[in-house]
Amino acid sequence: MKIAVGVDNVELVNAFLRLIKEQNHEMVNVKVETALFDCIELNNADAYILSDQFAFAKKAIDFIKKESPHCPILLISHSSTDIKIKADVIVPYDPAIKNFVQICVHNVVKYAENFATLIKLTAKMQDTIEFGQCKYDPSRRTLYHKN
């Protein structure tokens, strides 16, 4: 999984980089606006971890949800701001928590995995199932017999 990280805190960026590599994922560090928006436009990430202190976070969240509405976004919240509304997972920043970075990565990875499973299941639900002279439409929960 490729995770884009937009966080202004260098220590956090390094902690994310170490943990993401340990878990055999790939990290894209999006330090500046152009790198972030290039990453979004190229669909170059499977998930995003952004900080509400990152200069372009609000603009980025709006853009990601417009371009890829199902791409998970974890927001590290330092304060109460309106940016939280569109993020999928919100984790309050707490440097006192020893495993803070691990919690963030775990949450965004699990969210992405669960959402991918949900997409597969709903895609299958749209397929009609035919057997004998019957046809079942799961999206309408309707069983047809001889039309």
DSSP file with accessible surface (Angstrom, degrees, kcal/mol):
  #  RESIDUE AA STRUCTURE BP1 BP2  ACC     N-H-->O    O-->H-N    N-H-->O    O-->H-N    TCO  KAPPA ALPHA  PHI   PSI    X-CA   Y-CA   Z-CA
    1    1 A M              0   0   64      0, 0.0    25,-2.7     0, 0.0     2,-0.6   0.000 360.0 360.0 360.0 138.7    0.0    0.0    0.0
    2    2 A K  E     -a   26   0A  44     23,-0.2    44,-3.4    25,-0.1    45,-1.2  -0.891 360.0-168.8-103.2 121.7    1.3    3.5   -0.8
    3    3 A I  E     -ab  27  47A   0     23,-3.1    25,-2.4    -2,-0.6     2,-0.5  -0.951  10.5-150.0-115.5 123.8    0.6    6.1    1.9
    4    4 A A  E     -ab  28  48A   0     43,-2.7    45,-2.9    -2,-0.5     2,-0.5  -0.790  13.7-160.3 -92.0 131.5    1.1    9.8    1.3
    5    5 A V  E     -ab  29  49A   0     23,-3.0    25,-2.4    -2,-0.5     2,-0.5  -0.962  14.7-179.7-119.3 122.2    2.0   11.7    4.4
    6    6 A G  E     + b   0  50A   0     43,-3.0    45,-1.9    -2,-0.5     2,-0.4  -0.859  28.9 139.0-120.2  89.5    1.6   15.5    4.6
    7    7 A V        -     0   0    8     -2,-0.5     6,-0.1    43,-0.2    -2,-0.1  -1.000  44.4-151.4-135.1 134.5    2.9   16.5    8.1
    8    8 A D  S    S+     0   0   89     -2,-0.4     2,-0.7     4,-0.0    -1,-0.1   0.676  73.3  93.5 -80.4 -16.6    4.9   19.6    8.9
    9    9 A N     >  -     0   0   56      1,-0.2     4,-2.3     2,-0.1     5,-0.2  -0.671  62.9-157.2 -83.3 114.9    6.7   18.0   12.0
   10   10 A V  H  > S+     0   0  103     -2,-0.7     4,-2.5     1,-0.2     5,-0.2   0.880  92.2  53.9 -61.2 -40.1   10.0   16.5   10.8
   11   11 A E  H  > S+     0   0  157      1,-0.2     4,-2.2     2,-0.2    -1,-0.2   0.915 110.1  47.5 -62.2 -41.6   10.1   14.0   13.8
   12   12 A L  H  > S+     0   0   12      2,-0.2     4,-2.9     1,-0.2     5,-0.2   0.916 109.8  52.9 -64.9 -42.7    6.6   12.7   12.9
   13   13 A V  H  X S+     0   0   13     -4,-2.3     4,-2.7     1,-0.2    -2,-0.2   0.939 111.0  46.6 -58.2 -46.7    7.6   12.4    9.2
   14   14 A N  H  X S+     0   0   72     -4,-2.5     4,-2.4     2,-0.2    -1,-0.2   0.894 111.9  50.7 -64.0 -38.8   10.6   10.3   10.2
   15   15 A A  H  X S+     0   0   22     -4,-2.2     4,-2.3    -5,-0.2     5,-0.2   0.921 111.7  47.6 -65.5 -42.3    8.6    8.2   12.6
   16   16 A F  H  X S+     0   0    0     -4,-2.9     4,-2.9     2,-0.2     5,-0.3   0.928 110.6  52.5 -62.1 -44.2    6.0    7.5    9.8
   17   17 A L  H  X S+     0   0   58     -4,-2.7     4,-2.1    -5,-0.2     5,-0.2   0.936 111.2  46.0 -59.0 -48.3    8.7    6.7    7.3
   18   18 A R  H  X S+     0   0  148     -4,-2.4     4,-2.3     1,-0.2    -1,-0.2   0.947 117.0  43.1 -59.9 -49.6   10.3    4.1    9.7
   19   19 A L  H  X S+     0   0   20     -4,-2.3     4,-1.8     2,-0.2    -2,-0.2   0.917 112.7  51.3 -67.7 -42.3    7.0    2.4   10.6
   20   20 A I  H  <>S+     0   0    0     -4,-2.9     5,-2.6    -5,-0.2    -1,-0.2   0.916 112.7  46.6 -63.4 -40.8    5.6    2.4    7.1
   21   21 A K  H ><5S+     0   0  135     -4,-2.1     3,-1.8    -5,-0.3    -1,-0.2   0.902 108.7  55.5 -66.9 -40.2    8.7    0.8    5.8
   22   22 A E  H 3<5S+     0   0  143     -4,-2.3    -1,-0.2     1,-0.3    -2,-0.2   0.849 107.6  50.1 -58.3 -34.6    8.8   -1.8    8.6
   23   23 A Q  T 3<5S-     0   0   68     -4,-1.8    -1,-0.3    -5,-0.1    -2,-0.2   0.240 119.7-111.6 -91.0  13.9    5.2   -2.8    7.7
   24   24 A N  T < 5S+     0   0  148     -3,-1.8     2,-0.2     1,-0.2    -3,-0.2   0.815  76.3 127.1  60.5  33.8    6.3   -3.2    4.0
   25   25 A H      < -     0   0   38     -5,-2.6     2,-0.4    -6,-0.2    -1,-0.2  -0.668  58.1-119.1-106.1 171.9    4.2   -0.3    2.8
   26   26 A E  E     -a    2   0A 109    -25,-2.7   -23,-3.1    -2,-0.2     2,-0.4  -0.913  21.9-151.9-114.0 141.1    5.5    2.6    0.7
   27   27 A M  E     -a    3   0A  27     -2,-0.4     2,-0.5   -25,-0.2   -23,-0.2  -0.929   7.6-162.6-117.0 136.6    5.5    6.2    1.8
   28   28 A V  E     -a    4   0A  32    -25,-2.4   -23,-3.0    -2,-0.4     2,-0.8  -0.980  15.1-149.5-111.0 119.0    5.3    9.3   -0.3
   29   29 A N  E     -a    5   0A  56     -2,-0.5     2,-1.0   -25,-0.2   -23,-0.2  -0.816   9.8-166.9 -91.3 112.2    6.4   12.4    1.7
   30   30 A V        +     0   0    1    -25,-2.4    -2,-0.0    -2,-0.8     6,-0.0  -0.773  19.8 161.3-103.6  89.7    4.4   15.4    0.3
   31   31 A K        +     0   0  147     -2,-1.0     2,-0.3   -25,-0.1    -1,-0.2   0.793  60.1  37.9 -79.8 -32.1    6.2   18.4    1.8
   32   32 A V  S  > S-     0   0   77      1,-0.1     4,-2.1    23,-0.0     3,-0.2  -0.836  86.3-107.1-125.1 162.0    4.9   21.0   -0.5
   33   33 A E  H  > S+     0   0   60     -2,-0.3     4,-2.7     1,-0.2     5,-0.3   0.892 115.3  52.4 -54.9 -44.5    1.7   21.8   -2.3
   34   34 A T  H  > S+     0   0   97      1,-0.2     4,-2.4     2,-0.2    -1,-0.2   0.919 109.9  48.2 -64.0 -41.3    2.9   20.8   -5.8
   35   35 A A  H  > S+     0   0   36     -3,-0.2     4,-2.1     2,-0.2    -1,-0.2   0.918 113.1  49.2 -64.2 -40.9    4.1   17.4   -4.6
   36   36 A L  H  X S+     0   0    0     -4,-2.1     4,-2.3     2,-0.2    -2,-0.2   0.956 114.2  42.9 -63.5 -48.8    0.8   16.8   -2.8
   37   37 A F  H  X S+     0   0   24     -4,-2.7     4,-2.7     1,-0.2     5,-0.2   0.856 112.1  53.7 -73.7 -29.0   -1.4   17.7   -5.7
   38   38 A D  H  X S+     0   0   85     -4,-2.4     4,-2.1    -5,-0.3    -1,-0.2   0.928 109.6  49.9 -64.0 -42.7    0.8   15.8   -8.2
   39   39 A C  H  <>S+     0   0    5     -4,-2.1     5,-2.7    -5,-0.2     6,-0.3   0.923 113.1  45.9 -61.2 -44.1    0.4   12.8   -6.0
   40   40 A I  H ><5S+     0   0    1     -4,-2.3     3,-1.6     1,-0.2    -2,-0.2   0.948 112.8  49.0 -66.1 -47.0   -3.4   13.2   -5.9
   41   41 A E  H 3<5S+     0   0  112     -4,-2.7    -1,-0.2     1,-0.3    -2,-0.2   0.849 112.2  48.4 -64.1 -33.1   -3.8   13.8   -9.6
   42   42 A L  T 3<5S-     0   0  126     -4,-2.1    -1,-0.3    -5,-0.2    -2,-0.2   0.427 107.5-125.0 -85.7   3.0   -1.7   10.8  -10.5
   43   43 A N  T < 5 +     0   0  109     -3,-1.6    -3,-0.2    -4,-0.2    -2,-0.1   0.930  57.7 155.6  50.0  45.5   -3.7    8.6   -8.1
   44   44 A N      < +     0   0   61     -5,-2.7     2,-0.3    -6,-0.2    -4,-0.1   0.287  46.8  56.0 -89.7   6.6   -0.3    7.9   -6.7
   45   45 A A        -     0   0    9     -6,-0.3   -42,-0.2    -5,-0.1     3,-0.1  -0.995  56.8-156.0-140.9 148.6   -1.4    6.9   -3.2
   46   46 A D  S    S+     0   0   85    -44,-3.4     2,-0.3    -2,-0.3   -43,-0.2   0.618  86.8   6.4 -92.2 -17.6   -3.8    4.4   -1.6
   47   47 A A  E     -b    3   0A   0    -45,-1.2   -43,-2.7    24,-0.2     2,-0.4  -0.978  67.1-137.7-159.8 159.4   -4.3    6.5    1.5
   48   48 A Y  E     -bc   4  73A   4     24,-2.2    26,-3.1    -2,-0.3     2,-0.5  -0.976   5.4-166.0-128.2 138.7   -3.4    9.9    3.0
   49   49 A I  E     +bc   5  74A   0    -45,-2.9   -43,-3.0    -2,-0.4     2,-0.3  -0.989  25.2 171.3-119.4 115.7   -2.2   10.9    6.4
   50   50 A L  E     -bc   6  75A   0     24,-2.8    26,-3.1    -2,-0.5     2,-0.4  -0.924  27.0-137.0-126.4 152.2   -2.4   14.7    6.8
   51   51 A S  E >   - c   0  76A   2    -45,-1.9     3,-1.7    -2,-0.3     6,-0.2  -0.850  18.2-132.6-104.3 142.9   -2.0   17.1    9.7
   52   52 A D  T 3  S+     0   0   24     24,-2.5     6,-0.2    -2,-0.4    25,-0.1   0.647 111.1  58.9 -70.3  -7.7   -4.5   20.0   10.2
   53   53 A Q  T 3  S+     0   0  121     23,-0.3     2,-0.3     4,-0.1    -1,-0.3   0.540  78.4 108.5 -92.0  -8.0   -1.3   22.1   10.7
   54   54 A F  S X  S-     0   0    5     -3,-1.7     3,-2.0   -48,-0.2     4,-0.3  -0.549  79.0-126.9 -68.8 130.0   -0.1   21.1    7.2
   55   55 A A  T 3  S+     0   0   78     -2,-0.3     4,-0.2     1,-0.3     3,-0.2   0.782 103.3  34.5 -54.4 -32.0   -0.4   24.3    5.1
   56   56 A F  T 3> S+     0   0   56      1,-0.1     4,-2.8     2,-0.1    -1,-0.3   0.198  82.7 113.0-111.1  17.4   -2.5   22.7    2.4
   57   57 A A  H <> S+     0   0    1     -3,-2.0     4,-2.9    -6,-0.2     5,-0.2   0.922  78.1  44.8 -61.3 -49.7   -4.5   20.2    4.3
   58   58 A K  H  > S+     0   0   86     -4,-0.3     4,-2.2     1,-0.2     5,-0.2   0.953 117.3  45.2 -61.9 -46.9   -8.0   21.7    3.9
   59   59 A K  H  > S+     0   0  118      1,-0.2     4,-2.2    -4,-0.2    -1,-0.2   0.911 114.5  50.2 -61.9 -40.6   -7.5   22.3    0.2
   60   60 A A  H  X S+     0   0    0     -4,-2.8     4,-3.3     2,-0.2     5,-0.2   0.920 108.1  51.2 -65.7 -44.8   -6.0   18.8   -0.2
   61   61 A I  H  X S+     0   0    1     -4,-2.9     4,-2.5     1,-0.2     5,-0.2   0.936 111.5  48.0 -60.6 -45.0   -8.8   17.0    1.6
   62   62 A D  H  X S+     0   0   54     -4,-2.2     4,-1.5    -5,-0.2    -1,-0.2   0.929 114.8  46.4 -59.8 -43.1  -11.4   18.8   -0.7
   63   63 A F  H  X S+     0   0   42     -4,-2.2     4,-2.6    -5,-0.2     5,-0.3   0.918 112.0  49.5 -68.1 -43.3   -9.4   17.9   -3.8
   64   64 A I  H  X S+     0   0    0     -4,-3.3     4,-3.6     1,-0.2     7,-0.2   0.942 111.5  48.7 -61.9 -46.9   -8.8   14.2   -2.8
   65   65 A K  H  < S+     0   0   42     -4,-2.5    -1,-0.2    -5,-0.2    -2,-0.2   0.825 113.3  48.5 -66.1 -28.3  -12.5   13.7   -2.0
   66   66 A K  H  < S+     0   0  156     -4,-1.5    -1,-0.2    -5,-0.2    -2,-0.2   0.926 121.8  33.1 -74.1 -44.8  -13.4   15.3   -5.4
   67   67 A E  H  < S+     0   0   90     -4,-2.6    -2,-0.2     1,-0.2    -3,-0.2   0.875 139.5  13.8 -79.8 -42.8  -10.9   13.2   -7.4
   68   68 A S    ><  +     0   0   27     -4,-3.6     3,-2.1    -5,-0.3    -1,-0.2  -0.677  66.2 179.7-136.6  79.5  -11.0    9.9   -5.4
   69   69 A P  T 3  S+     0   0   72      0, 0.0    -4,-0.1     0, 0.0    -1,-0.1   0.734  82.3  50.0 -60.7 -19.6  -14.0   10.0   -3.0
   70   70 A H  T 3  S+     0   0  111     -6,-0.1    -5,-0.1     2,-0.1    45,-0.0   0.420  79.8 111.4 -99.7   2.0  -13.2    6.5   -1.7
   71   71 A C  S <  S-     0   0   15     -3,-2.1   -24,-0.2    -7,-0.2    17,-0.1  -0.639  73.2-119.0 -77.9 124.1   -9.5    7.1   -0.9
   72   72 A P        -     0   0    7      0, 0.0   -24,-2.2     0, 0.0     2,-0.4  -0.396  27.0-165.6 -70.5 140.6   -9.1    7.1    2.9
   73   73 A I  E     -c   48   0A   0    -26,-0.2    16,-2.1    13,-0.1    15,-1.4  -0.993   4.9-162.8-126.1 124.0   -7.8   10.2    4.7
   74   74 A L  E     -cd  49  89A   0    -26,-3.1   -24,-2.8    -2,-0.4     2,-0.5  -0.931  11.6-157.0-103.4 127.3   -6.5   10.2    8.2
   75   75 A L  E     -cd  50  90A   0     14,-3.1    16,-2.7    -2,-0.5     2,-0.7  -0.926   9.2-148.1-108.1 124.7   -6.3   13.6    9.8
   76   76 A I  E     -cd  51  91A   0    -26,-3.1   -24,-2.5    -2,-0.5     2,-0.6  -0.840  24.6-151.1 -87.4 114.6   -4.0   14.3   12.7
   77   77 A S  E     + d   0  92A   8     14,-2.3    16,-3.1    -2,-0.7     3,-0.1  -0.809  30.3 170.3 -99.0 122.6   -5.9   17.0   14.6
   78   78 A H  S    S-     0   0   53     -2,-0.6     2,-0.3    14,-0.2    -1,-0.1   0.586  75.3  -0.2 -96.9 -19.0   -4.1   19.5   16.7
   79   79 A S  S    S-     0   0   62      2,-0.0     2,-0.8     0, 0.0    -1,-0.2  -0.932  90.2 -76.5-155.2 177.9   -7.2   21.6   17.3
   80   80 A S        +     0   0  110     -2,-0.3     2,-0.3    -3,-0.1    -3,-0.0  -0.777  63.5 152.1 -90.6 110.5  -10.9   21.8   16.6
   81   81 A T    >   -     0   0   54     -2,-0.8     3,-1.2     1,-0.0     4,-0.2  -0.917  58.1-112.7-133.3 163.0  -11.2   23.1   13.0
   82   82 A D  G >  S+     0   0  102     -2,-0.3     3,-1.2     1,-0.2     4,-0.3   0.624 103.7  82.7 -72.4  -8.8  -13.8   22.6   10.3
   83   83 A I  G >  S+     0   0   15      1,-0.2     3,-0.9     2,-0.1     4,-0.5   0.797  76.9  71.1 -64.3 -26.3  -11.2   20.6    8.3
   84   84 A K  G X  S+     0   0   59     -3,-1.2     3,-1.0     1,-0.2    -1,-0.2   0.772  78.0  78.8 -61.3 -28.4  -12.2   17.5   10.3
   85   85 A I  G <  S+     0   0  138     -3,-1.2    -1,-0.2     1,-0.3    -2,-0.1   0.861  98.5  37.8 -55.5 -38.5  -15.6   17.2    8.6
   86   86 A K  G <  S+     0   0  103     -3,-0.9    -1,-0.3    -4,-0.3    -2,-0.2   0.543  91.7 101.6 -96.9  -5.6  -14.3   15.6    5.4
   87   87 A A    <   -     0   0   12     -3,-1.0   -13,-0.1    -4,-0.5     3,-0.1  -0.490  63.0-145.5 -77.5 149.1  -11.6   13.3    6.8
   88   88 A D  S    S+     0   0   51    -15,-1.4     2,-0.4     1,-0.3   -14,-0.2   0.848  85.3  25.0 -82.4 -38.3  -12.4    9.6    7.2
   89   89 A V  E     -d   74   0A  27    -16,-2.1   -14,-3.1     2,-0.0     2,-0.5  -0.998  69.9-163.7-129.9 131.5  -10.4    9.0   10.3
   90   90 A I  E     -d   75   0A  73     -2,-0.4   -14,-0.2   -16,-0.2   -16,-0.1  -0.972   6.0-176.8-120.7 125.3   -9.5   11.7   12.9
   91   91 A V  E     -d   76   0A  12    -16,-2.7   -14,-2.3    -2,-0.5     2,-0.2  -0.981  25.7-130.1-121.4 117.6   -6.8   11.1   15.5
   92   92 A P  E     -d   77   0A  95      0, 0.0     2,-0.3     0, 0.0   -14,-0.2  -0.494  31.6-112.4 -65.9 133.1   -6.1   13.8   18.0
   93   93 A Y        +     0   0   65    -16,-3.1     3,-0.1    -2,-0.2   -17,-0.0  -0.502  45.6 164.5 -69.7 127.7   -2.4   14.6   18.2
   94   94 A D    >   -     0   0   67     -2,-0.3     3,-1.6     3,-0.1     6,-0.2  -0.785  21.6-170.9-146.4  98.1   -0.9   13.6   21.5
   95   95 A P  T 3  S+     0   0   93      0, 0.0     5,-0.1     0, 0.0    -1,-0.1   0.709  85.1  69.3 -64.3 -15.2    2.9   13.4   21.6
   96   96 A A  T 3  S+     0   0   87     -3,-0.1     2,-0.6     3,-0.1     3,-0.1   0.735  76.7  92.7 -75.1 -20.8    2.6   11.7   25.0
   97   97 A I    X   -     0   0   71     -3,-1.6     3,-1.4     1,-0.2     4,-0.2  -0.643  69.5-152.1 -77.5 119.1    1.2    8.6   23.5
   98   98 A K  T 3  S+     0   0  198     -2,-0.6     3,-0.3     1,-0.3    -1,-0.2   0.874  92.7  40.1 -60.3 -40.1    4.1    6.3   22.8
   99   99 A N  T 3> S+     0   0   81      1,-0.2     4,-2.5     2,-0.1    -1,-0.3  -0.012  75.1 127.3-102.0  30.7    2.5    4.5   19.9
  100  100 A F  H <> S+     0   0   11     -3,-1.4     4,-2.2     1,-0.2    -1,-0.2   0.922  76.4  44.7 -55.3 -49.8    0.9    7.5   18.3
  101  101 A V  H  > S+     0   0   21     -3,-0.3     4,-2.6     1,-0.2     5,-0.3   0.918 112.5  52.5 -63.3 -41.3    2.4    6.9   14.8
  102  102 A Q  H  > S+     0   0   94      1,-0.2     4,-2.7     2,-0.2     5,-0.2   0.903 108.2  51.4 -62.4 -39.6    1.6    3.2   15.0
  103  103 A I  H  X S+     0   0   66     -4,-2.5     4,-2.5     2,-0.2    -1,-0.2   0.930 111.0  48.4 -62.5 -45.1   -2.1    4.1   15.8
  104  104 A C  H  X S+     0   0    0     -4,-2.2     4,-2.3    -5,-0.2     5,-0.2   0.948 114.6  43.6 -61.3 -50.5   -2.3    6.4   12.8
  105  105 A V  H  X S+     0   0    0     -4,-2.6     4,-2.5     1,-0.2     5,-0.3   0.935 113.7  51.2 -64.0 -44.7   -0.8    3.9   10.4
  106  106 A H  H  X S+     0   0  100     -4,-2.7     4,-2.6    -5,-0.3     5,-0.3   0.935 111.4  48.5 -58.0 -46.5   -2.9    1.0   11.7
  107  107 A N  H  X S+     0   0   57     -4,-2.5     4,-2.3    -5,-0.2    -1,-0.2   0.926 113.6  44.3 -62.9 -45.4   -6.1    3.0   11.4
  108  108 A V  H  X S+     0   0    0     -4,-2.3     4,-2.3    -5,-0.2    -1,-0.2   0.906 115.0  48.6 -71.1 -36.6   -5.5    4.2    7.9
  109  109 A V  H  X S+     0   0   10     -4,-2.5     4,-2.7    -5,-0.2     5,-0.2   0.949 113.8  46.2 -66.4 -46.7   -4.4    0.8    6.6
  110  110 A K  H  X S+     0   0   87     -4,-2.6     4,-2.8    -5,-0.3     5,-0.3   0.907 111.9  51.9 -63.7 -40.1   -7.4   -1.0    8.2
  111  111 A Y  H  X S+     0   0   70     -4,-2.3     4,-2.6    -5,-0.3     5,-0.2   0.943 111.6  46.7 -61.2 -46.3   -9.8    1.6    6.9
  112  112 A A  H  X S+     0   0   13     -4,-2.3     4,-2.3     2,-0.2    -2,-0.2   0.918 114.0  47.8 -62.6 -43.5   -8.4    1.1    3.4
  113  113 A E  H  X S+     0   0   78     -4,-2.7     4,-2.1     2,-0.2    -2,-0.2   0.932 114.0  46.2 -63.6 -46.5   -8.5   -2.7    3.6
  114  114 A N  H  X S+     0   0  110     -4,-2.8     4,-2.3     1,-0.2    -2,-0.2   0.901 112.8  49.8 -64.5 -39.6  -12.1   -2.7    4.9
  115  115 A F  H  X S+     0   0   45     -4,-2.6     4,-2.5    -5,-0.3    -1,-0.2   0.901 108.5  52.7 -68.1 -37.8  -13.2   -0.2    2.3
  116  116 A A  H  X S+     0   0   46     -4,-2.3     4,-2.1    -5,-0.2    -1,-0.2   0.916 110.2  49.0 -62.2 -40.9  -11.6   -2.3   -0.5
  117  117 A T  H  X S+     0   0   75     -4,-2.1     4,-2.5     2,-0.2    -2,-0.2   0.923 110.1  51.3 -63.9 -43.1  -13.5   -5.3    0.8
  118  118 A L  H  X S+     0   0   90     -4,-2.3     4,-2.6     1,-0.2     5,-0.2   0.911 108.3  51.5 -61.9 -40.7  -16.8   -3.3    0.9
  119  119 A I  H  X S+     0   0   76     -4,-2.5     4,-2.2     1,-0.2    -1,-0.2   0.927 110.3  49.3 -63.0 -42.9  -16.3   -2.2   -2.7
  120  120 A K  H  X S+     0   0  143     -4,-2.1     4,-2.0     1,-0.2    -2,-0.2   0.924 112.3  48.1 -62.1 -43.3  -15.7   -5.8   -3.8
  121  121 A L  H  X S+     0   0   96     -4,-2.5     4,-1.7     1,-0.2    -2,-0.2   0.919 112.6  46.9 -65.6 -42.9  -18.8   -6.9   -2.0
  122  122 A T  H  X S+     0   0   60     -4,-2.6     4,-0.9     2,-0.2    -1,-0.2   0.856 109.1  55.4 -70.5 -30.6  -21.1   -4.2   -3.4
  123  123 A A  H >< S+     0   0   51     -4,-2.2     3,-0.7    -5,-0.2     4,-0.5   0.922 108.6  48.2 -65.1 -40.6  -19.7   -4.8   -6.9
  124  124 A K  H >< S+     0   0  147     -4,-2.0     3,-1.1     1,-0.2    -1,-0.2   0.849 104.0  61.5 -66.9 -32.4  -20.8   -8.4   -6.6
  125  125 A M  H 3< S+     0   0   97     -4,-1.7    14,-0.6     1,-0.2    -1,-0.2   0.756  97.5  58.5 -66.5 -22.7  -24.2   -7.4   -5.3
  126  126 A Q  T << S+     0   0  137     -4,-0.9     2,-0.3    -3,-0.7    -1,-0.2   0.663  87.6  91.7 -82.4 -13.8  -24.9   -5.6   -8.6
  127  127 A D  S <  S-     0   0  102     -3,-1.1     2,-0.2    -4,-0.5    12,-0.1  -0.643  77.3-130.2 -80.8 133.6  -24.4   -8.7  -10.6
  128  128 A T        -     0   0   64     -2,-0.3     2,-0.5     9,-0.1     9,-0.2  -0.570  16.2-138.9 -80.3 150.0  -27.5  -10.7  -11.3
  129  129 A I  E     -E  136   0B  92      7,-2.5     7,-3.2    -2,-0.2     2,-0.4  -0.946  15.9-162.5-112.7 123.5  -27.4  -14.4  -10.5
  130  130 A E  E     +E  135   0B 143     -2,-0.5     2,-0.3     5,-0.2     5,-0.2  -0.900  16.9 162.0-110.2 136.6  -29.0  -16.8  -12.9
  131  131 A F  E >   -E  134   0B 110      3,-2.3     3,-2.6    -2,-0.4    -2,-0.0  -0.945  62.6 -38.7-152.3 128.0  -29.9  -20.4  -12.1
  132  132 A G  T 3  S-     0   0   88     -2,-0.3    -1,-0.0     1,-0.3    13,-0.0  -0.311 124.1 -24.3  56.9-129.7  -32.3  -22.6  -14.1
  133  133 A Q  T 3  S+     0   0  122     -3,-0.1    13,-2.6    13,-0.0    14,-0.3   0.212 122.9  92.8 -96.2  15.6  -35.3  -20.5  -15.1
  134  134 A C  E <   -EF 131 145B  28     -3,-2.6    -3,-2.3    11,-0.2     2,-0.4  -0.778  51.9-167.6-112.3 154.2  -34.7  -18.0  -12.3
  135  135 A K  E     -EF 130 144B  75      9,-2.5     9,-3.8    -2,-0.3     2,-0.5  -0.991   8.5-156.9-139.8 129.2  -32.8  -14.8  -12.0
  136  136 A Y  E     -EF 129 143B  77     -7,-3.2    -7,-2.5    -2,-0.4     7,-0.2  -0.927   2.8-162.7-111.1 128.7  -31.9  -13.1   -8.8
  137  137 A D  E >>> - F   0 142B  11      5,-3.2     5,-1.9    -2,-0.5     4,-1.0  -0.881   4.5-172.6-108.2  99.3  -31.2   -9.3   -8.6
  138  138 A P  T 345S+     0   0   16      0, 0.0   -12,-0.2     0, 0.0    -1,-0.1   0.816  81.4  60.9 -66.0 -28.3  -29.4   -8.7   -5.2
  139  139 A S  T 345S+     0   0   71    -14,-0.6   -13,-0.1     1,-0.2   -14,-0.1   0.852 119.9  27.6 -68.5 -29.3  -29.5   -4.9   -5.6
  140  140 A R  T <45S-     0   0  168     -3,-0.7    -1,-0.2     2,-0.2     3,-0.1   0.434 103.6-129.5-103.7  -5.3  -33.3   -5.0   -5.7
  141  141 A R  T  <5 +     0   0  204     -4,-1.0     2,-0.4     1,-0.2    -2,-0.1   0.930  60.3 143.5  52.1  50.5  -33.6   -8.1   -3.7
  142  142 A T  E   < -F  137   0B  47     -5,-1.9    -5,-3.2     2,-0.0     2,-0.5  -0.978  42.1-155.2-125.9 135.5  -35.9   -9.5   -6.4
  143  143 A L  E     -F  136   0B 104     -2,-0.4     2,-0.4    -7,-0.2    -7,-0.2  -0.930  13.1-161.7-109.4 124.8  -36.2  -13.1   -7.7
  144  144 A Y  E     -F  135   0B  83     -9,-3.8    -9,-2.5    -2,-0.5     2,-0.5  -0.884   5.6-166.9-107.1 139.5  -37.5  -13.5  -11.2
  145  145 A H  E    S-F  134   0B 110     -2,-0.4   -11,-0.2   -11,-0.2   -13,-0.0  -0.988  79.0 -15.2-125.9 119.0  -38.9  -16.7  -12.6
  146  146 A K              0   0  138    -13,-2.6    -1,-0.2    -2,-0.5   -12,-0.1   0.938 360.0 360.0  52.6  50.4  -39.5  -17.0  -16.3
  147  147 A N              0   0  174    -14,-0.3    -1,-0.2    -3,-0.1   -13,-0.1   0.705 360.0 360.0  62.0 360.0  -39.1  -13.1  -16.6
